[in-house]
Amino acid sequence: MKGMKTMNKSFHLSDYQILIGNENIIERKINSIFNDDPEKSENQEKVRKQLDEFLKEMRVRFGTILKTDNVSFLLGAGASITIGGISLANIPKSLEKVLLKKSKEEQKGKAVPGWIVLFYKTVSILSQKEILFDTRYQLFQDTEENEISAICLNLESYLTQLHAWFAGMIGETIIIKQKDGMELTIVKDDLNDLLKKITDSLADLLNLPKSDLEEPLWNHRKFIKKILTRPLNLRRVNFFTLNYDTLIEQAGDAEGSILVDGFIGTLRRVFRPESYDIDFYFPAQTTEGRVHRFDRAIHLYKLHGSITWHRCESDWENPFGLYATFYNQESHSDDVGSVKLIV
């Protein structure tokens, strides 16, 4: 039945993308057929056939690339957005909505919390647009979220600036001079509260996949399964990800693979980067037999941290002062994900 629906559904070439730089090479290859009449069934059938041939060709090419000795992948937000992830290119509307809700719950007839006022003052300075708490709160009350424009400010850059201000505080306040000559006085407690509120809320939003999705890890599992078909004499594949979520870890677990992520330990997983030099082998069947390399291992590098990373006091057992939880993502007060943004 699903196949029948697919055949009857109007064909959209834009649903298929292979980007090199900013160019979609599928469009370059096929789009000329659509120029005359994209709704014409004859043209759609031609495009389907040519697309199938082109995708088969690309599968062969990618299969050849996967068999080279050194293979690494860089994953960004696009690897998570389709199953509930959020883009950090702007201040996510879902994050702002949560912050507004928390501020109203905290207010309860009192003055507006200083941290939410500071949020809108700082985003106003950095985006060079006046953005007011009352205006945004009322907008979220009266308007559907998908019709609201997000604040045009990269969240990671914004958090980096907040951490820089916090690190530069000697006393309880810091004064920020604006281009128009005006000054903003930031109170340390308000800034600390704002950082915690954003970190807590972001960790919740990035606890993926969302429960209402059907087979949410299907693409991640299929991708990892394909990677694990590489010949055993080749180097381990490296996954570099900018995302904080644990989708790769969950898909790896579902496929029965070992993810070397820089942390070692059973009850207490601490950061030891030398663990990337570890490899895995089956023991020989006889004293003179050869060992066999375990074929289901991948190296994972989380460049911006993770919602499962936390900081603690460093000691001789944990020289970097970092530990990781497995699937317990409830501890937010010491999450490292946002801290890594200032590195």
C-alpha positions in Angstrom: 0.0 0.0 0.0 2.8 2.4 0.8 4.3 1.7 -2.7 1.0 2.5 -4.3 0.7 5.8 -2.5 4.2 6.7 -3.6 3.5 6.0 -7.3 0.3 8.2 -7.2 2.0 11.0 -5.3 3.2 14.0 -7.3 6.9 13.7 -8.0 9.2 16.4 -6.5 12.8 16.4 -7.6 13.6 18.8 -4.7 13.1 15.8 -2.4 16.4 14.3 -3.6 19.6 16.2 -2.9 23.3 15.4 -3.3 25.1 18.6 -2.5 28.7 19.4 -3.5 29.5 22.8 -2.1 26.2 24.6 -2.6 25.2 22.9 -5.8 22.7 20.1 -6.0 24.2 17.8 -8.7 21.0 15.9 -9.1 19.3 19.1 -10.3 22.2 19.8 -12.6 21.9 16.4 -14.1 18.2 16.0 -14.4 16.3 19.3 -14.0 16.4 20.2 -17.7 13.6 17.6 -18.3 11.4 19.4 -15.9 11.8 22.8 -17.6 8.9 22.3 -20.1 6.1 21.0 -17.9 7.0 19.7 -14.4 3.4 18.4 -13.8 3.3 16.4 -17.0 3.2 12.7 -16.2 5.4 11.8 -19.1 8.1 14.2 -17.9 7.8 12.9 -14.4 8.3 9.3 -15.6 11.4 10.3 -17.5 12.8 12.0 -14.5 12.1 9.0 -12.3 13.9 6.7 -14.7 16.9 9.0 -15.1 17.0 9.6 -11.3 17.0 5.8 -10.6 20.0 5.4 -13.0 21.8 8.4 -11.5 21.3 7.1 -7.9 22.6 3.7 -8.9 25.7 5.3 -10.4 26.2 7.4 -7.2 25.8 4.2 -5.0 28.6 2.6 -6.9 30.8 5.7 -6.5 30.1 6.0 -2.8 30.7 2.3 -2.4 34.1 2.7 -3.9 34.9 5.6 -1.6 33.9 3.6 1.4 36.5 1.0 0.5 39.4 3.5 0.7 41.8 3.3 3.7 40.9 6.5 5.5 37.2 7.4 5.7 35.7 10.1 7.9 32.3 11.8 8.0 31.3 15.2 9.4 27.7 15.3 10.6 25.9 18.6 11.2 22.3 19.6 12.2 20.8 18.1 9.0 21.5 14.6 10.4 19.2 15.3 13.3 16.5 17.8 12.2 14.4 15.2 10.3 13.8 13.3 13.6 13.1 16.2 15.9 16.4 18.0 16.1 16.7 21.8 16.0 18.9 24.2 14.0 21.2 26.5 16.1 21.7 28.9 13.1 19.1 31.2 14.8 17.8 31.3 18.4 15.4 28.2 18.1 11.8 29.2 18.5 11.2 26.1 20.6 14.0 27.1 23.0 12.7 30.7 23.3 9.2 29.3 24.0 10.5 27.2 26.8 12.5 30.1 28.3 9.3 32.3 28.2 7.3 29.6 29.9 9.9 29.1 32.6 10.1 32.9 33.2 6.3 33.1 33.6 6.3 30.2 36.0 9.0 31.8 38.1 7.4 35.2 38.0 4.0 34.3 39.6 2.9 37.9 40.2 6.4 39.2 41.1 8.7 41.2 38.9 9.9 39.7 35.6 13.0 37.5 36.4 16.2 39.3 35.7 17.6 36.5 33.6 14.9 36.6 31.0 15.2 40.4 30.8 18.9 40.0 30.3 18.2 37.5 27.5 16.3 39.9 25.4 18.7 42.8 26.2 21.7 40.8 25.1 20.1 39.4 22.0 19.0 42.9 21.1 22.6 44.2 21.4 24.2 41.3 19.4 21.5 41.2 16.7 21.3 45.0 16.6 17.5 44.8 16.7 15.3 45.9 19.6 13.6 42.7 21.0 11.4 43.1 24.1 10.2 40.5 26.5 6.6 41.6 26.6 6.4 41.8 22.8 7.8 38.3 22.3 5.7 36.8 25.1 2.5 38.2 23.6 3.6 37.1 20.1 4.0 33.5 21.3 0.6 33.7 23.0 -1.3 35.0 20.0 0.5 33.4 17.0 1.2 29.9 15.8 4.8 29.1 16.3 5.4 28.3 12.6 4.3 31.8 11.7 6.8 33.5 14.2 10.2 34.7 12.9 13.1 33.4 14.9 15.6 35.8 16.4 18.4 36.0 13.8 21.3 35.2 16.0 23.4 32.0 16.0 22.8 30.3 19.3 26.3 28.9 19.6 27.9 32.3 18.9 25.5 33.8 21.4 26.4 31.3 24.1 30.1 31.8 23.4 29.6 35.5 24.1 27.7 34.9 27.3 30.5 32.6 28.6 33.1 35.2 27.6 31.3 37.9 29.6 30.9 35.5 32.5 34.6 34.6 32.5 35.6 38.3 32.3 33.7 39.2 35.5 35.9 40.2 38.4 33.1 41.5 40.7 29.4 41.0 40.7 28.7 43.1 37.6 30.1 43.9 34.2 29.3 46.9 32.0 28.9 46.3 28.2 29.3 49.5 26.1 27.2 49.6 23.0 27.9 51.2 19.7 25.4 54.0 20.3 27.1 55.0 23.5 24.6 53.3 25.8 25.7 50.9 28.5 24.3 47.6 29.7 25.1 46.5 33.2 25.0 42.7 33.6 24.6 41.2 37.0 26.5 38.0 37.6 23.6 36.1 39.2 21.3 36.9 36.3 23.9 35.9 33.7 24.6 32.6 35.6 20.9 31.9 35.8 20.5 32.6 32.1 23.3 30.2 31.1 21.8 27.5 33.3 18.3 28.0 31.9 19.5 27.9 28.3 21.7 24.8 29.0 18.8 22.9 30.8 16.3 23.8 28.1 18.6 22.9 25.2 19.5 19.5 26.8 15.8 18.7 27.0 15.1 19.7 23.4 18.0 17.7 22.1 17.0 14.5 24.0 16.2 12.7 20.7 14.5 11.0 19.1 11.0 12.3 19.9 8.6 9.6 21.1 5.9 10.3 18.5 8.1 9.3 15.5 7.8 5.9 13.7 11.2 4.1 13.3 13.1 7.3 14.1 16.6 5.7 13.9 16.0 4.0 10.6 18.4 6.3 8.5 21.1 6.3 11.2 21.0 2.5 11.6 21.1 2.0 7.8 24.0 4.3 7.5 26.0 2.6 10.3 25.2 -0.8 8.9 26.6 0.2 5.5 29.8 1.6 7.1 30.3 -1.7 9.0 30.5 -3.6 5.7 34.0 -2.2 5.0 36.9 -4.8 4.7 38.6 -5.6 8.0 42.0 -4.7 6.8 41.0 -1.0 6.5 41.2 1.7 9.2 38.2 2.3 11.5 35.7 4.8 10.2 35.7 8.2 12.0 32.5 10.0 12.8 33.0 13.7 13.6 29.7 15.4 14.7 28.8 18.9 15.7 25.6 17.7 17.3 25.0 17.3 21.0 22.3 14.6 20.7 23.0 10.8 21.1 21.4 9.5 17.8 24.7 8.0 16.5 25.3 6.3 19.9 21.7 4.9 19.9 21.9 3.7 16.3 25.3 2.1 17.1 23.9 0.3 20.0 20.9 -0.9 17.9 23.4 -2.4 15.4 25.5 -4.1 18.0 28.6 -2.0 17.3 31.2 -0.5 19.6 31.6 3.3 19.6 35.0 4.5 20.7 34.1 8.0 21.9 37.1 8.9 24.1 35.5 7.8 27.4 36.5 4.6 29.3 35.2 2.9 32.4 32.3 0.7 33.4 30.6 2.5 36.4 32.5 5.7 36.0 33.2 6.7 32.4 35.9 9.3 32.2 37.5 11.1 29.3 40.8 9.5 28.2 41.6 10.5 24.6 44.3 7.8 24.4 41.4 5.3 24.2 41.1 6.1 20.4 44.3 4.0 20.0 42.5 0.9 21.3 41.4 -1.8 18.9 39.4 -5.0 19.3 40.2 -8.6 18.3 38.8 -12.0 18.8 41.3 -14.4 20.5 42.9 -17.1 18.4 41.3 -20.5 18.5 44.7 -22.2 19.0 48.0 -21.1 20.4 49.4 -20.8 16.8 46.2 -19.5 15.2 45.7 -15.9 14.1 43.5 -13.4 15.9 40.5 -12.0 14.2 39.6 -8.3 14.2 36.2 -7.3 15.5 34.4 -5.8 12.6 31.8 -3.6 14.4 33.7 -0.7 15.8 33.5 3.0 14.9 35.4 6.1 16.3 33.1 8.9 17.4 34.3 12.5 18.0 31.8 14.9 19.4 33.4 18.3 18.6 31.0 20.5 20.5 30.3 18.1 23.4 27.2 16.1 24.3 24.2 16.3 26.4 25.6 13.2 28.2 28.9 15.0 29.1 29.5 16.5 32.5 32.3 18.2 34.3 33.7 17.4 37.8 36.9 18.1 39.7 39.9 16.7 38.0 42.1 14.1 39.8 44.7 11.5 38.9 41.9 9.1 37.7 40.2 11.8 35.7 42.8 14.4 34.6 40.5 16.3 32.3 37.6 16.6 34.8 35.1 15.1 32.4 32.7 12.2 32.8 29.9 10.8 30.7 26.6 9.2 31.6 25.2 6.4 29.4 21.6 7.3 28.8 20.9 9.3 31.9 20.4 12.8 30.5 18.7 14.3 33.6 21.8 16.1 35.0 21.9 19.5 33.4 23.6 21.8 35.9 27.1 20.6 34.9 26.5 19.8 31.2 29.6 20.5 29.1 27.9 20.8 25.7 27.5 24.6 25.8 30.9 25.0 27.6 32.7 23.4 24.6 31.4 26.2 22.4 34.0 28.7 23.7 36.9 26.5 22.9 
